[in-house]
């Protein structure tokens, strides 16, 4: 073997060994890495950094897994719809959010463990810089022109000394959860902790237990039954335990408060006099991102009111824009006979125009209302499967409801609605937007502004 | 005159480029570009840019690739430098056709993934475009290596 050949062989061997080592390391990282950070403080730090870089992928990566899946699925759908309607600019990428400024420096933390998987990270010091410039936001041309956004004066960027802010009030707290040894920022836990501490509650020692169902339909039926029985623990137990983990951990507070209110108001006694049963409940199952949407096809209920009136009601979907309904009541008359009253018929999206008869609502707004009503046929409840059990997802259901509403709008509708809102209220939207620097000040209420930077070009 | 003819013939021979060598150089160059570009910036998210490996890690974690066959993409992609190195080693040791097959796999993958990223609703950076270009060169080089039989070695091209 020549020395040249030997050298080439050695180089090739080094390349292969390097490639192998790299692949092994990366595969190990892929199997181990679940995002998040190694400590609760690092999770908050990483979230601040991602926010400062407008790095939406980084923000999602630092979020609790159950929450980021909901946000991920919703974000893509919303961006598509809002771009179609001209609210967001064409070609908007999900990554950059121009017009929004956030940065932090020298932030210090006080970490407290709330339970075996939740940490509360108090922000005790450092500097936070905030800024929002409407004129730079990635909004569509329609909004810029209609609202004259380019003329809206850019607000000042403000920097807040967190240590001084904390001295005046409780430190702002971010909840962090631990999953498989990694720490993630949880928006739901943060909101739950904020609400609980405001109301003077600590996180309960015992969480509510999940009680999923064998199918999506059974989960919804179970939730309706729990609602009729005012069983708050049952309602919580049928929400997804991953996405709604905060609700499970703080849920006992709601259960106790509901029990207390029911006992105080005598609601259980009133309910005991009301007989109600769901006779018919038929759904159409439609697969959606992250779960199954249950669209009601036929609902029938009957019962007896506390006054002794028998009642029955049913609604059946005819098509996407029309339903048939029937409502009947019967009661014993003074003469000893039975009096019955029945109302039945059908209602279609176009019938909404009757509501506007004689009003000064413009025809184009009436058309929007008609399309909105026509979308009701797409309104349903989203159920998700977690570890083989089905649960009703409140966040996905609400997100889907908003998406259905957006899908019912057409390009130009937003502009029509703005015109109508301004004409009805007498308030110009531009005037509202001019006050955005005040809104920014409100966001940091309690903070001590140590520096204000005027907008560029002023 | 004879001397002049001899010199011309020699010059012509010297200028003749062996297409087999050109194919291998193209394949190896393409591989080198793909590997180098895979470490470059592929996607911008706000002010943050990620290499192909960082990108695949995060999109895998966030579940953007779903539960289907695409889920394997990050696991296969991390083998690109290894496969490229193996291909180069095979060229060195004279196993040209097997090397070309490995090159075609790496080049094809880089071309598809690099071009695929351009269609995504995300701002792709130059690393992904360079990888796609390198992949195309590697693929052409690999195809040429397989098609062209070495003029002098013939059957020795394994």
HADDOCK unambig.tbl for C-alpha pairs under 7 A between the chains (distance, minus, plus):
assign (segid A and resid 8 and name CA) (segid B and resid 92 and name CA) 6.77 0.50 0.50
assign (segid A and resid 9 and name CA) (segid B and resid 92 and name CA) 7.00 0.50 0.50
assign (segid A and resid 12 and name CA) (segid B and resid 85 and name CA) 6.85 0.50 0.50
assign (segid A and resid 12 and name CA) (segid B and resid 88 and name CA) 6.76 0.50 0.50
assign (segid A and resid 12 and name CA) (segid B and resid 89 and name CA) 4.78 0.50 0.50
assign (segid A and resid 15 and name CA) (segid B and resid 85 and name CA) 5.23 0.50 0.50
assign (segid A and resid 16 and name CA) (segid B and resid 82 and name CA) 5.79 0.50 0.50
assign (segid A and resid 16 and name CA) (segid B and resid 85 and name CA) 4.86 0.50 0.50
assign (segid A and resid 16 and name CA) (segid B and resid 86 and name CA) 5.65 0.50 0.50
assign (segid A and resid 19 and name CA) (segid B and resid 81 and name CA) 5.03 0.50 0.50
assign (segid A and resid 19 and name CA) (segid B and resid 82 and name CA) 3.78 0.50 0.50
assign (segid A and resid 19 and name CA) (segid B and resid 85 and name CA) 6.43 0.50 0.50
assign (segid A and resid 20 and name CA) (segid B and resid 82 and name CA) 5.28 0.50 0.50
assign (segid A and resid 23 and name CA) (segid B and resid 78 and name CA) 5.18 0.50 0.50
assign (segid A and resid 23 and name CA) (segid B and resid 79 and name CA) 5.24 0.50 0.50
assign (segid A and resid 23 and name CA) (segid B and resid 82 and name CA) 6.73 0.50 0.50
assign (segid A and resid 26 and name CA) (segid B and resid 78 and name CA) 6.26 0.50 0.50
assign (segid A and resid 27 and name CA) (segid B and resid 75 and name CA) 6.27 0.50 0.50
assign (segid A and resid 30 and name CA) (segid B and resid 57 and name CA) 6.13 0.50 0.50
assign (segid A and resid 34 and name CA) (segid B and resid 61 and name CA) 6.03 0.50 0.50
assign (segid A and resid 35 and name CA) (segid B and resid 61 and name CA) 6.72 0.50 0.50
assign (segid A and resid 53 and name CA) (segid B and resid 46 and name CA) 5.67 0.50 0.50
assign (segid A and resid 53 and name CA) (segid B and resid 47 and name CA) 5.02 0.50 0.50
assign (segid A and resid 53 and name CA) (segid B and resid 48 and name CA) 6.38 0.50 0.50
assign (segid A and resid 54 and name CA) (segid B and resid 46 and name CA) 4.48 0.50 0.50
assign (segid A and resid 54 and name CA) (segid B and resid 47 and name CA) 6.42 0.50 0.50
assign (segid A and resid 55 and name CA) (segid B and resid 45 and name CA) 4.90 0.50 0.50
assign (segid A and resid 55 and name CA) (segid B and resid 46 and name CA) 4.59 0.50 0.50
assign (segid A and resid 55 and name CA) (segid B and resid 47 and name CA) 6.59 0.50 0.50
assign (segid A and resid 55 and name CA) (segid B and resid 48 and name CA) 6.15 0.50 0.50
assign (segid A and resid 56 and name CA) (segid B and resid 45 and name CA) 6.47 0.50 0.50
assign (segid A and resid 57 and name CA) (segid B and resid 45 and name CA) 6.57 0.50 0.50
assign (segid A and resid 61 and name CA) (segid B and resid 62 and name CA) 6.70 0.50 0.50
assign (segid A and resid 93 and name CA) (segid B and resid 121 and name CA) 5.91 0.50 0.50
assign (segid A and resid 93 and name CA) (segid B and resid 122 and name CA) 5.24 0.50 0.50
assign (segid A and resid 93 and name CA) (segid B and resid 123 and name CA) 6.63 0.50 0.50
assign (segid A and resid 94 and name CA) (segid B and resid 122 and name CA) 6.68 0.50 0.50
assign (segid A and resid 95 and name CA) (segid B and resid 45 and name CA) 4.23 0.50 0.50
assign (segid A and resid 95 and name CA) (segid B and resid 46 and name CA) 4.94 0.50 0.50
assign (segid A and resid 96 and name CA) (segid B and resid 45 and name CA) 6.02 0.50 0.50
assign (segid A and resid 96 and name CA) (segid B and resid 46 and name CA) 3.96 0.50 0.50
assign (segid A and resid 97 and name CA) (segid B and resid 46 and name CA) 6.84 0.50 0.50
